[in-house]
């Protein structure tokens, strides 16, 4: 299996034509690699758009659709890959922060145990508490739910899907490390994933011989109590873990 890892594309809503031209050059650089040995799947670890679409005059929901049309579709077409072979998770720039009030944010800051995170994730009203994620998660659901026969399990926080690659079932956990993003200068060591995301995902992909986790942030960005248990889960349950955010190729661990 050959994997192309993309991250932090930051689609700039101020100049779509410029963004498209830049990405066309990226595709042209990828094509010789693909022609030499075909790429099987593309993983994208967040920051599809820039600054939550702050400079975009329309709705953030529309900006994700534009990303699909000028980034995802041309890339898949050039590599001759089906829609499900583009696998993605959210980043901090995909979060619609103004959707939540400061009061709601201060309430989320009181989460200090895995038990409290689990209660929030399992709550029927979790989307009311983390409205900043609604636009991205609705886009994700539309994207994967439109693919006939795809083994896709939606979760408001983290989702999962199974792809058949060369007759091998490959399970992907699309972990959400961005749901606690609020202030980029203060997010370090405050972010949370919550082991419930992984438990929810593993219940779907448990029988897959290959398991891959995606998250925008590596565990060094998480609060200490969450980082230790998330890293343990990832090391024990996954063959690979792809991350982004740092804009570098440094090893995570």
Secondary structure, 3 states (H helix, E strand, C coil): CCEEEECCCCECCCCHHHHHHHHHHHHHHHHHHHHHCCCCEEEECCCCECHHHCCCCCCHHHHHHHHHHHHHHHHHHHHCCCHHHEEECCCHHHCCHHHCCHHHHHHHCCCCCHHHHHHHHHCCCHHHHCHHHHHHHHHHHHHHHCCCCCEEECCCCCEEEEEEECCEEEEEEECCCCCCCCCCCCCCCCECCCHHHHHHHHHHHCCCCEEEEECCCCHHHECHHHHHHHHHHHHHHCCEEECCCCCCCCCCC
